[in-house]
């Protein structure tokens, strides 16, 4: 059986922190520790990711989601999402 590496984008942590601060989401105070405890490897945000996100076509207006798409494309990852617009970017997805 092939072992799969699971990553958690720091941009997702950023979005979670913003939504938590706005009262739109409940999440642990120490999100980084929770992510690692679940066996995920944090994926850092790079300038390349930012440039790629800025160059994406306007299928999606949410900057957090555009960053996740750019990171998944750049790193060859599968993006887990329920957003029906994400596959428009041609990124590999797993629907939840």
Secondary structure, 3 states (H helix, E strand, C coil): CCCCCCEEEHHHHHHHHHHHHCCCCCCCCCHHHHHHHCCCEEECCCHHHHHHHHCCCCCCCCHHHHHHHHHHHHHCCCEEECCCCHHHHCCCEEEC
